[in-house]
């Protein structure tokens, strides 16, 4: 059986940690583990998912929950609460539902203090990782037979009925993801006609019926070129010379959004060197399988701009095509000739030096799952026997996650983010004495997870922002600052500082809080909004050059409603705790941030959610941020409009249900069923919009949906995806189905007046 483990790595000489691997979560297969009953439970969950995979795309993330509940001997002692139609909810019933949710979730806290959970969903994550260990010959070193079995299980489970794979597990099929997943299945040992339910044959037919692999989006072409099943001459240029230009230029990569920048950093290295992996017999076979014409007869220069309709969410414009053509036809030929080749050679060396800097400062985790296989393989391409590649290998396990639907690749883990949200969900119910040990351990996790130093050396020369005092999305070793993760964690530490140390542990040192404030305040833009990773300031016209056909708003950093709202909430609480620290600056920050939130509200009263689906999620952040800044329903038109939006979108049954296409449509799009996470968010939005003071009926109706939707053990059922990035890529935040209903029930219990007994 598979088992999740925490904090592993201290005995591996190739691994390094800044906090003794606190928060690290890895999976290990033990062939001797598990009783027959436990194994049968896992197999039943796997088969149940497969049979229902087209009804609910995300997994329920059951396997680690099975393990930890067994280890804790968890048994739900509080009876279920069910509320009839038109029946009044009492305080005792609300308390029981909240305590049932809390007892279920508290039993799943890791020994390190956080709550493990899946953070995955896109179908383009895992194939590059498999390719990056296949090419150097390390496939069987990194992935055992059990790994391969579970990777394939996930691949089959999320294949669409038409034979392709979507950009994410709930999306329509795309050429990009279908090509990569087909190549991965073949690398993992499936034959051309192999795979569950003829997976390979169905995928190949999907590819060929739509013109062949040359119609893949650009990232697919890049990875296929690296593998050797596509020719670099069919790719648009990714010149590394841009990295060596003066940083004052508006199109220098330092102006780019960090994820875009650090994806194209290794891609430009591979493009400039025209790197191709070993041409194995399998590669030769793939060349014949994914094209409608002989591989050696394809006119590669003529397919550079080919892109399947299914992939082309953000089409390249004429200006961009002219730029690509100029680079391809004029610059690239020159850079192959002396003396211009020296420029290319210097640029290639610059990119690999940058890669090493990023690797070392993330303990070889890298910034994320798209960049990890690229940077790892670049290290091998530079030096196959070098230390850098060897240090990359043991960090692959940081990205591996296992569910009943198989093995998938995490974005990079959401330990710090989820933990901060859980803490607030537990504190809001005002049952702190009952949850003392859980809160104390979670507090300890946050203190140990704060980043305590900036990246090494001259970090500005490596285009990095300050990180000292921040929290990452995952764990300290990751190293990348995120404003809302920092704000939510700081808020928790401030709340704990106001509580008894005997209950929740010693408070965080003031200097550490000051450092967190520095990070947050450094990320406020002139318009008052707060960005996520780095300061904004790049010209918006750079988005015209977006090279990624399937993602939007990828090239530069932006301000976000979530980051702005979280920052307000953290700084208002910090100001109460330390009223003399940078008070004037903090007051100004809060006022400008609240003004920004009002300025970006949609005409229908909603706010667009950038990291969650979508308008219900964004509106909860909008209302809560404004309320914290002192702008309420009584004195703020924006809050009144936000409340009206929530009331207008509440479903007949009292819940909310929003489809993920709201993100791409940029317009509220209802789905045909209620989502409990969105219902929790809508409920809390109404509570903070003070709807209870006018007519509490919509709040009670929403609470009834949550309470009746709770399962007998205190869990909540898994519904549709709730996360998103770059408008078009959806994410599965598996912990959300527990965190937000728990939070909403806690606020309902404490902030809404309820009768103690039914009248």
C-alpha distance (Angstrom), angle and dihedral (degrees) to the residues before:
residue distance angle dihedral
X1 . . .
X2 3.76 . .
X3 3.79 118.6 .
X4 3.78 132.1 -170.3
X5 3.81 116.0 -129.8
X6 3.79 132.3 -168.9
X7 3.79 132.5 -141.4
X8 3.79 97.1 3.6
X9 3.81 119.3 159.3
X10 3.79 109.3 67.8
X11 3.82 92.2 112.1
X12 3.80 95.5 49.9
X13 3.84 110.4 95.4
X14 3.81 90.0 -156.4
X15 3.80 93.4 59.2
X16 3.80 126.9 79.6
X17 3.79 129.3 -175.3
X18 3.80 135.1 -174.1
X19 3.84 93.1 -149.0
X20 3.80 106.4 25.5
X21 3.83 92.2 -87.7
X22 3.80 92.9 -62.9
X23 3.80 107.9 177.0
X24 3.80 94.4 15.7
X25 3.81 111.1 138.9
X26 3.80 122.8 -171.1
X27 3.80 137.3 169.3
X28 3.79 125.5 -127.4
X29 3.80 131.0 -175.4
X30 3.78 116.6 -132.8
X31 3.83 112.2 -174.5
X32 3.80 91.2 -162.1
X33 3.79 98.5 48.6
X34 3.78 125.4 106.1
X35 3.76 137.4 36.2
X36 3.82 119.9 -104.0
X37 3.81 88.2 -101.7
X38 3.81 92.8 52.2
X39 3.78 92.3 48.1
X40 3.79 90.7 48.4
X41 3.82 89.8 52.0
X42 3.81 90.5 54.8
X43 3.80 93.6 46.6
X44 3.80 91.4 49.0
X45 3.82 90.1 52.7
X46 3.80 90.8 49.9
X47 3.79 93.9 50.1
X48 3.80 92.3 44.5
X49 3.78 90.2 54.5
X50 3.79 92.5 49.6
X51 3.79 93.0 50.3
X52 3.82 91.8 49.6
X53 3.81 99.8 34.3
X54 3.80 94.6 117.2
X55 3.82 92.6 50.5
X56 3.83 99.0 54.0
X57 3.81 115.7 12.5
X58 3.84 101.0 -164.9
X59 3.77 120.7 74.2
X60 3.79 121.4 -119.9
X61 3.82 88.4 -123.8
X62 3.78 90.2 -125.7
X63 3.79 107.7 155.7
X64 3.80 100.1 73.9
X65 3.81 89.0 40.4
X66 3.80 90.6 54.9
X67 3.81 90.0 50.5
X68 3.80 98.0 47.2
X69 3.78 95.7 42.8
X70 3.80 88.9 52.0
X71 3.79 91.1 49.3
X72 3.82 91.0 49.5
X73 3.84 93.7 41.6
X74 3.79 87.6 -129.3
X75 3.77 118.0 -169.1
X76 3.78 123.7 168.1
X77 3.79 107.7 -120.8
X78 3.81 99.4 178.1
X79 3.82 114.8 85.0
X80 3.83 118.9 -121.6
X81 3.79 118.6 -91.4
X82 3.79 117.6 -135.7
X83 3.80 124.0 -178.2
X84 3.79 120.6 -157.1
X85 3.80 125.4 -138.4
X86 3.80 108.7 -75.2
X87 3.80 91.6 3.2
X88 3.79 117.8 140.0
X89 3.82 116.9 -118.5
X90 3.78 115.7 -130.5
X91 3.79 128.8 -149.6
X92 3.80 90.4 -113.2
X93 3.81 91.7 53.7
X94 3.79 92.3 49.0
X95 3.80 89.5 48.2
X96 3.80 92.2 49.9
X97 3.81 93.0 50.2
X98 3.81 91.1 47.9
X99 3.80 93.9 47.4
X100 3.82 91.3 47.8
X101 3.82 90.3 54.1
X102 3.80 91.7 45.5
X103 3.79 95.8 48.0
X104 3.82 91.1 50.6
X105 3.80 92.7 49.1
X106 3.80 98.0 39.7
X107 3.79 89.5 57.5
X108 3.80 87.7 61.8
X109 3.80 96.9 57.2
X110 3.80 111.5 125.4
X111 3.82 121.8 -122.8
X112 3.81 86.5 -106.6
X113 3.81 92.2 58.5
X114 3.81 101.7 -107.4
X115 3.79 130.5 99.4
X116 3.81 115.6 -114.9
X117 3.78 116.8 -137.0
X118 3.77 143.6 156.6
X119 3.79 117.8 -92.7
X120 3.80 105.0 179.8
X121 3.80 140.9 94.9
X122 3.83 111.7 137.7
X123 3.80 114.9 108.3
X124 3.80 94.6 -144.6
X125 3.81 96.1 66.8
X126 3.80 104.4 80.7
X127 3.83 106.5 39.6
X128 3.85 94.1 65.9
X129 3.79 89.8 50.4
X130 3.80 90.9 53.8
X131 3.81 90.7 46.8
X132 3.80 91.7 48.7
X133 3.80 92.1 59.6
X134 3.82 95.7 35.5
X135 3.81 93.8 57.5
X136 3.84 95.6 55.6
X137 3.81 90.5 42.9
X138 3.81 96.3 -108.7
X139 3.81 99.3 115.4
X140 3.79 94.9 110.3
X141 3.80 91.8 40.7
X142 3.79 94.6 56.1
X143 3.81 99.8 32.1
X144 3.79 122.4 44.8
X145 3.78 123.6 -157.3
X146 3.81 88.4 -93.6
X147 3.81 90.9 52.6
X148 3.79 90.9 51.6
X149 3.80 91.5 48.2
X150 3.80 91.7 53.9
X151 3.81 94.7 42.4
X152 3.80 88.6 54.5
X153 3.81 91.0 45.6
X154 3.80 89.7 57.2
X155 3.80 90.9 46.4
X156 3.81 92.7 52.9
X157 3.79 93.0 43.4
X158 3.79 92.8 56.9
X159 3.78 99.7 40.2
X160 3.79 109.1 117.8
X161 3.77 121.7 -121.0
X162 3.82 90.0 -106.7
X163 3.82 90.5 59.4
X164 3.79 99.5 -104.3
X165 3.78 135.7 97.3
X166 3.78 126.8 -120.3
X167 3.78 127.3 -133.0
X168 3.80 83.7 -99.8
X169 3.79 133.7 12.6
X170 3.81 94.2 -90.0
X171 3.80 97.4 41.0
X172 3.81 134.3 99.3
X173 3.80 117.7 -95.6
X174 3.81 120.6 -78.9
X175 3.79 132.7 -167.7
X176 3.82 92.5 -129.3
X177 3.79 96.6 56.5
X178 3.79 95.2 35.5
X179 3.82 92.8 54.6
X180 3.80 92.6 48.1
X181 3.79 94.5 46.6
X182 3.79 91.7 46.9
X183 3.81 90.9 52.7
X184 3.79 90.0 46.9
X185 3.79 93.7 52.5
X186 3.78 90.1 52.0
X187 3.83 92.2 47.5
X188 3.81 89.6 51.3
X189 3.78 90.7 57.2
X190 3.79 107.9 -89.6
X191 3.80 116.9 136.9
X192 3.81 124.2 -130.5
X193 3.81 89.6 -90.5
X194 3.81 95.6 34.4
X195 3.77 136.0 106.5
X196 3.78 133.7 77.5
X197 3.80 111.9 -53.6
X198 3.84 90.2 4.0
X199 3.79 90.6 -62.3
X200 3.82 95.9 168.6
X201 3.79 96.9 46.3
X202 3.80 92.2 46.6
X203 3.82 91.7 48.7
X204 3.79 93.2 47.6
X205 3.82 91.0 49.9
X206 3.81 89.6 51.3
X207 3.81 90.4 52.7
X208 3.80 96.4 45.5
X209 3.81 94.5 43.3
X210 3.81 88.5 60.2
X211 3.78 98.1 48.9
X212 3.81 103.8 -83.0
X213 3.79 137.7 -83.9
X214 3.82 94.1 -52.1
X215 3.82 85.9 78.9
X216 3.78 92.6 64.7
X217 3.79 120.2 120.3
X218 3.81 115.5 -99.0
X219 3.80 98.4 -92.4
X220 3.78 89.4 54.8
X221 3.79 90.7 50.9
X222 3.80 90.1 50.7
X223 3.80 94.6 52.5
X224 3.79 93.1 42.7
X225 3.81 89.3 51.1
X226 3.80 90.0 51.1
X227 3.81 89.9 49.7
X228 3.80 91.2 47.4
X229 3.81 100.4 -114.5
X230 3.81 94.7 105.5
X231 3.79 130.9 41.4
X232 3.80 122.1 -116.4
X233 3.81 88.4 -135.3
X234 3.80 86.3 71.7
X235 3.80 93.2 58.6
X236 3.76 128.4 87.0
X237 3.82 113.2 -115.1
X238 3.79 122.1 -86.1
X239 3.81 99.7 -174.1
X240 3.81 115.5 -165.0
X241 3.79 89.7 -155.2
X242 3.81 88.9 87.3
X243 3.81 87.6 72.7
X244 3.81 91.9 60.7
X245 3.81 96.1 51.3
X246 3.82 120.3 103.5
X247 3.80 110.7 -79.5
X248 3.80 90.0 -129.2
X249 3.78 89.6 75.1
X250 3.84 110.7 100.5
X251 3.82 92.6 -131.9
X252 3.80 96.6 50.6
X253 3.84 110.6 127.0
X254 3.80 90.1 -118.6
X255 3.81 86.3 72.7
X256 3.79 91.5 56.6
X257 3.80 128.2 98.0
X258 3.80 105.8 -88.5
X259 3.81 96.2 -117.5
X260 3.78 92.2 48.8
X261 3.79 91.2 46.0
X262 3.79 94.6 49.2
X263 3.80 93.2 45.7
X264 3.78 93.7 53.3
X265 3.81 92.7 42.2
X266 3.84 93.8 74.6
X267 3.79 92.2 29.9
X268 3.80 89.2 59.1
X269 3.81 89.0 49.9
X270 3.80 91.4 54.0
X271 3.80 92.6 43.8
X272 3.80 94.3 49.2
X273 3.80 92.7 48.7
X274 3.84 92.2 38.8
X275 3.77 86.6 -134.7
X276 3.82 115.9 -164.4
X277 3.78 125.4 178.0
X278 3.81 123.2 -127.8
X279 3.80 112.8 -59.4
X280 3.79 98.1 -124.2
X281 3.81 125.5 179.2
X282 3.82 87.6 -100.2
X283 3.80 91.2 54.8
X284 3.80 89.3 50.7
X285 3.81 89.6 52.0
X286 3.79 93.1 48.8
X287 3.79 89.9 52.8
X288 3.78 88.1 61.0
X289 3.80 97.0 41.9
X290 3.83 105.4 53.6
X291 3.80 101.3 45.8
X292 3.78 132.8 68.7
X293 3.80 92.6 -141.8
X294 3.81 134.1 43.7
X295 3.81 110.3 -72.6
X296 3.81 94.5 -127.9
X297 3.81 91.6 53.5
X298 3.80 97.5 55.6
X299 3.81 112.3 113.2
X300 3.77 95.8 -135.9
X301 3.78 98.2 -172.4
X302 3.79 88.9 60.4
X303 3.80 96.2 55.2
X304 3.81 98.6 54.6
X305 3.79 92.7 103.7
X306 3.80 96.2 39.2
X307 3.78 112.2 121.2
X308 3.79 127.5 163.1
X309 3.77 116.1 -117.3
X310 3.80 88.9 -120.6
X311 3.82 90.8 58.8
X312 3.78 98.3 42.5
X313 3.80 103.3 90.2
X314 3.82 91.9 136.9
X315 3.83 106.4 29.4
X316 3.79 121.5 -153.6
X317 3.79 112.5 -109.6
X318 3.78 129.5 -138.6
X319 3.79 93.9 -96.5
X320 3.78 91.0 54.5
X321 3.81 93.5 46.1
X322 3.80 89.9 50.7
X323 3.79 89.6 51.9
X324 3.82 92.7 49.3
X325 3.79 91.6 47.3
X326 3.79 92.4 49.5
X327 3.78 92.2 50.4
X328 3.79 92.0 44.8
X329 3.80 98.4 46.1
X330 3.81 101.7 33.2
X331 3.80 113.4 19.0
X332 3.78 101.8 37.5
X333 3.82 95.6 53.5
X334 3.83 90.0 49.2
X335 3.81 93.0 50.1
X336 3.79 89.9 57.7
X337 3.82 91.0 58.9
X338 3.80 130.9 76.2
X339 3.01 127.7 -74.1
X340 3.83 92.7 18.0
X341 3.78 90.8 54.8
X342 3.80 87.6 72.4
X343 3.80 88.3 62.7
X344 3.79 89.3 53.3
X345 3.80 92.5 47.4
X346 3.81 91.9 51.2
X347 3.81 90.9 48.6
X348 3.80 91.9 50.2
X349 3.79 90.5 52.4
X350 3.80 90.5 48.3
X351 3.81 91.6 54.1
X352 3.80 94.6 49.6
X353 3.81 90.1 48.3
X354 3.79 89.2 53.0
X355 3.80 90.3 48.8
X356 3.79 90.8 53.7
X357 3.81 91.0 49.7
X358 3.80 92.1 52.0
X359 3.80 91.8 45.5
X360 3.78 94.4 50.8
X361 3.79 93.8 47.0
X362 3.80 93.0 51.3
X363 3.81 93.8 44.2
X364 3.84 85.6 -112.7
X365 3.79 92.6 -59.4
X366 3.86 90.5 108.4
X367 3.78 123.2 -156.7
X368 3.81 95.4 -68.2
X369 3.77 152.0 -27.2
X370 3.82 96.9 -77.1
X371 3.79 91.4 53.2
X372 3.82 98.2 40.3
X373 3.85 98.5 74.9
X374 3.81 92.0 39.4
X375 3.79 94.3 52.7
X376 3.79 93.9 40.5
X377 3.81 92.3 52.2
X378 3.81 91.6 44.4
X379 3.80 88.6 57.7
X380 3.80 89.9 52.3
X381 3.81 92.2 45.9
X382 3.80 89.9 53.6
X383 3.81 95.0 45.3
X384 3.84 119.5 -0.8
X385 3.80 92.0 -165.5
X386 3.80 96.6 38.4
X387 3.80 127.6 125.0
X388 3.81 93.4 -120.4
X389 3.80 94.4 65.8
X390 3.80 91.2 44.0
X391 3.82 90.6 53.1
X392 3.79 90.3 50.0
X393 3.79 95.2 56.8
X394 3.83 100.7 67.7
X395 3.80 90.3 48.6
X396 3.82 91.0 62.6
X397 3.80 87.9 84.0
X398 3.82 90.1 62.2
X399 3.79 86.9 71.8
X400 3.80 99.7 44.3
X401 3.79 118.1 103.0
X402 3.77 129.5 176.4
X403 3.77 128.2 -151.8
X404 3.76 136.1 158.7
X405 3.81 86.5 -87.6
X406 3.83 91.9 58.0
X407 3.79 138.8 -101.4
X408 3.77 117.3 -27.8
X409 3.80 135.4 171.8
X410 3.79 117.3 -105.9
X411 3.79 120.8 -135.6
X412 3.81 81.4 -123.3
X413 3.80 105.4 -67.2
X414 3.80 130.4 -76.3
X415 3.81 100.6 -133.0
X416 3.82 100.0 133.2
X417 3.79 95.2 37.8
X418 3.79 95.2 49.5
X419 3.80 92.8 42.9
X420 3.81 93.2 54.7
X421 3.80 91.2 49.9
X422 3.81 92.5 47.5
X423 3.80 91.5 51.4
X424 3.80 91.1 55.1
X425 3.79 90.7 46.4
X426 3.80 89.6 53.9
X427 3.80 95.9 43.9
X428 3.80 95.4 48.5
X429 3.81 92.7 64.7
X430 3.82 91.3 63.9
X431 3.80 94.0 -132.2
X432 3.79 94.7 116.9
X433 3.78 96.4 141.5
X434 3.80 90.4 57.8
X435 3.80 92.4 50.2
X436 3.82 97.8 40.4
X437 3.83 100.0 122.2
X438 3.80 91.9 45.0
X439 3.80 92.7 49.3
X440 3.79 92.4 46.5
X441 3.79 92.7 52.9
X442 3.81 92.0 46.0
X443 3.81 90.0 49.5
X444 3.79 89.5 52.3
X445 3.80 89.9 51.2
X446 3.79 92.2 54.3
X447 3.79 93.2 48.2
X448 3.79 91.5 50.6
X449 3.81 92.5 45.2
X450 3.80 98.8 56.2
X451 3.81 112.7 110.1
X452 3.81 108.0 -117.6
X453 3.80 102.8 -168.4
X454 3.77 143.1 31.4
X455 3.78 120.3 -108.8
X456 3.78 115.2 -75.5
X457 3.79 128.0 -80.7
X458 3.78 120.8 -12.1
X459 3.79 97.5 -7.2
X460 3.80 92.8 178.0
X461 3.80 89.6 60.4
X462 3.79 86.8 57.2
X463 3.82 91.4 50.2
X464 3.80 94.4 -110.0
X465 3.80 129.4 142.5
X466 3.79 126.9 -140.2
X467 3.80 114.3 -73.1
X468 3.81 103.5 171.1
X469 3.80 107.3 121.4
X470 3.78 97.0 17.7
X471 3.75 133.6 119.4
X472 3.77 120.0 -135.9
X473 3.78 125.7 -142.2
X474 3.80 90.6 -105.3
X475 3.82 124.0 13.1
X476 3.79 137.9 -27.6
X477 3.80 95.1 -97.6
X478 3.80 90.9 62.7
X479 3.78 87.9 67.0
X480 3.80 102.4 -166.0
X481 3.79 116.4 128.7
X482 3.81 119.1 -131.5
X483 3.79 119.8 -173.2
X484 3.80 99.6 -144.4
X485 3.82 93.4 43.0
X486 3.80 87.8 51.2
X487 3.79 92.4 46.3
X488 3.80 95.9 48.2
X489 3.82 92.1 46.6
X490 3.82 91.9 46.5
X491 3.79 89.7 50.2
X492 3.81 89.7 54.0
X493 3.80 92.2 48.3
X494 3.81 90.1 50.5
X495 3.81 90.9 51.0
X496 3.79 90.4 49.4
X497 3.82 90.5 49.1
X498 3.80 87.9 60.3
X499 3.82 92.3 53.6
X500 3.78 134.0 75.5
X501 3.83 112.5 -75.6
X502 3.78 88.2 -143.8
X503 3.79 88.7 63.1
X504 3.82 103.3 38.0
X505 3.80 105.8 14.0
X506 3.78 133.2 -106.2
X507 3.81 115.7 -34.4
X508 3.77 122.0 -106.6
X509 3.79 114.4 -93.3
X510 3.79 114.9 -93.8
X511 3.81 92.7 -123.4
X512 3.82 90.5 57.6
X513 3.79 89.7 52.7
X514 3.79 90.5 48.4
X515 3.80 89.1 53.8
X516 3.80 90.4 52.5
X517 3.79 90.5 51.0
X518 3.81 89.6 51.4
X519 3.81 90.7 55.9
X520 3.80 93.7 47.9
X521 3.79 94.8 46.9
X522 3.80 92.5 46.6
X523 3.80 89.1 62.2
X524 3.80 98.7 56.8
X525 3.79 112.6 111.7
X526 3.81 126.0 -143.2
X527 3.82 89.1 -100.3
X528 3.81 89.9 59.8
X529 3.79 96.9 -108.9
X530 3.78 123.2 122.3
X531 3.79 123.6 -127.6
X532 3.79 124.1 -146.3
X533 3.82 110.9 -127.0
X534 3.79 110.4 0.2
X535 3.82 138.1 8.5
X536 3.78 117.3 -79.0
X537 3.79 123.2 -128.2
X538 3.78 107.4 117.3
X539 3.81 114.9 125.1
X540 3.79 112.3 -94.6
X541 3.79 92.0 -133.4
X542 3.79 87.3 76.0
X543 3.82 86.6 79.0
X544 3.81 86.8 70.3
X545 3.80 85.1 71.0
X546 3.82 94.9 52.9
X547 3.82 102.5 144.2
X548 3.82 95.0 -166.8
X549 3.79 112.2 91.8
X550 3.81 96.7 -165.5
X551 3.83 102.3 46.2
X552 3.79 132.7 60.3
X553 3.81 134.3 -149.9
X554 3.78 89.7 16.5
X555 3.79 104.2 130.8
X556 3.81 103.1 67.1
X557 3.80 137.3 27.4
X558 3.82 119.4 -99.6
X559 3.78 139.7 -170.1
X560 3.81 116.3 -102.3
X561 3.79 135.2 -154.9
X562 3.82 90.8 -133.6
X563 3.80 95.3 52.2
X564 3.79 92.4 44.3
X565 3.80 94.5 49.0
X566 3.81 94.2 45.1
X567 3.80 90.3 49.4
X568 3.79 92.5 52.5
X569 3.80 91.5 50.1
X570 3.80 92.7 49.2
X571 3.80 96.3 46.3
X572 3.80 94.6 46.5
X573 3.79 89.6 55.3
X574 3.81 92.6 42.4
X575 3.82 89.2 51.9
X576 3.81 89.7 57.5
X577 3.79 90.6 51.4
X578 3.83 97.0 42.7
X579 3.84 106.2 20.6
X580 3.79 93.7 170.1
X581 3.79 99.5 52.9
X582 3.83 112.5 102.2
X583 3.79 87.7 -37.1
X584 3.79 97.8 164.5
X585 3.81 92.4 47.6
X586 3.80 92.2 47.0
X587 3.82 92.2 48.3
X588 3.79 89.8 51.0
X589 3.81 91.1 46.2
X590 3.82 92.1 53.5
X591 3.80 94.3 47.3
X592 3.79 93.5 48.9
X593 3.80 92.2 44.5
X594 3.81 91.9 52.0
X595 3.81 90.1 48.3
X596 3.80 88.5 52.4
X597 3.81 92.1 51.9
X598 3.79 90.3 52.8
X599 3.80 91.5 47.3
X600 3.82 95.7 56.4
X601 3.80 97.4 47.7
X602 3.82 114.2 125.3
X603 3.83 119.1 -120.1
X604 3.83 90.9 -107.5
X605 3.81 90.1 59.1
X606 3.80 97.5 -102.8
X607 3.78 132.9 117.5
X608 3.79 122.7 -136.8
X609 3.80 112.4 -115.4
X610 3.79 112.2 -140.3
X611 3.81 99.3 -172.6
X612 3.79 101.4 27.4
X613 3.80 135.8 44.0
X614 2.92 99.2 -70.4
X615 3.80 153.0 -113.0
X616 3.80 95.5 21.9
X617 3.81 88.4 48.6
X618 3.81 93.0 47.2
X619 3.79 93.1 45.2
X620 3.81 91.9 55.0
X621 3.80 88.6 55.1
X622 3.80 91.8 44.9
X623 3.79 96.4 51.5
X624 3.79 94.1 42.2
X625 3.80 93.7 48.5
X626 3.79 92.5 50.0
X627 3.81 92.5 45.9
X628 3.79 90.9 52.2
X629 3.81 89.2 51.3
X630 3.82 89.7 54.2
X631 3.80 97.8 -99.7
X632 3.78 109.1 127.1
X633 3.79 139.7 166.8
X634 3.80 89.5 -86.0
X635 3.80 97.8 53.7
X636 3.83 105.7 22.0
X637 3.80 127.1 68.4
X638 3.81 91.2 -163.1
X639 3.82 91.4 61.0
X640 3.80 91.1 48.0
X641 3.79 90.6 52.0
X642 3.80 90.9 47.0
X643 3.79 91.5 53.2
X644 3.80 90.3 48.1
X645 3.80 89.8 53.1
X646 3.80 91.3 53.5
X647 3.79 92.3 47.1
X648 3.80 91.6 48.1
X649 3.80 93.2 51.1
X650 3.81 97.6 43.7
X651 3.78 109.4 118.1
X652 3.78 125.1 -122.6
X653 3.80 90.8 -104.0
X654 3.83 91.1 55.1
X655 3.80 98.0 -103.2
X656 3.78 135.9 98.3
X657 3.79 128.9 -119.5
X658 3.80 123.0 -179.5
X659 3.80 125.1 178.9
X660 3.80 120.7 -129.1
X661 3.81 90.3 -120.5
X662 3.80 87.3 76.8
X663 3.81 83.9 80.8
X664 3.78 94.6 56.0
X665 3.82 96.3 34.1
X666 3.83 91.3 46.7
X667 3.77 85.5 -143.2
X668 3.79 128.9 97.1
X669 3.79 107.5 -91.2
X670 3.79 118.3 -174.7
X671 3.77 123.5 -145.4
X672 3.78 124.3 -144.9
X673 3.80 96.6 -109.5
X674 3.79 140.1 47.8
X675 3.80 120.1 -97.8
X676 3.81 113.9 -152.6
X677 3.80 94.4 -150.5
X678 3.80 91.8 53.4
X679 3.79 88.9 44.0
X680 3.79 89.2 55.7
X681 3.80 91.0 49.3
X682 3.80 92.3 47.6
X683 3.78 90.6 48.6
X684 3.81 92.8 51.5
X685 3.80 90.6 45.3
X686 3.80 89.6 57.2
X687 3.80 92.2 45.6
X688 3.81 92.1 53.4
X689 3.80 89.5 42.6
X690 3.82 84.5 58.8
X691 3.78 94.0 -122.9
X692 3.81 89.1 153.2
X693 3.82 89.4 69.7
X694 3.81 90.7 60.4
X695 3.80 108.2 27.9
X696 3.81 119.1 -14.9
X697 3.81 93.9 -171.2
X698 3.85 95.9 98.3
X699 3.82 89.2 50.5
X700 3.80 93.0 50.3
X701 3.81 91.1 47.7
X702 3.80 91.0 53.3
X703 3.80 92.2 46.8
X704 3.79 89.5 51.8
X705 3.82 89.9 55.5
X706 3.81 91.2 52.3
X707 3.78 94.9 46.1
X708 3.78 94.2 46.9
X709 3.80 90.8 45.0
X710 3.80 93.5 55.6
X711 3.80 113.7 107.9
X712 3.78 123.6 -124.4
X713 3.81 93.5 -100.4
X714 3.82 93.5 50.8
X715 3.81 95.5 -99.7
X716 3.79 123.8 118.9
X717 3.81 125.4 -129.5
X718 3.78 119.6 -100.3
X719 3.78 112.2 -109.1
X720 3.79 131.1 174.4
X721 3.81 128.5 -39.2
X722 3.80 117.2 -68.5
X723 3.83 105.8 -175.3
X724 3.79 133.1 75.3
X725 3.80 141.9 171.3
X726 3.79 132.7 -168.0
X727 3.81 92.0 9.2
X728 3.81 96.0 -82.6
X729 3.81 109.5 48.6
X730 3.80 115.3 82.1
X731 3.81 124.2 -153.5
X732 3.77 134.3 -157.1
X733 3.81 111.7 -131.3
X734 3.79 96.6 -173.6
X735 3.81 94.7 -172.8
X736 3.80 93.7 56.8
X737 3.79 93.0 80.8
X738 3.81 87.7 64.7
X739 3.80 103.0 31.1
X740 3.80 101.2 53.5
X741 3.83 99.6 41.4
X742 3.82 87.8 47.5
X743 3.81 90.3 49.7
X744 3.79 93.4 46.4
X745 3.81 93.4 49.1
X746 3.80 89.5 49.1
X747 3.80 93.1 52.8
X748 3.79 91.0 43.0
X749 3.81 89.4 54.1
X750 3.81 95.3 48.4
X751 3.80 106.1 28.6
X752 3.81 103.3 38.1
X753 3.80 120.1 68.3
X754 3.80 109.7 -119.0
X755 3.80 131.7 178.2
X756 3.80 115.2 -107.6
X757 3.79 90.6 -140.3
X758 3.78 132.6 24.5
X759 3.79 111.0 -100.8
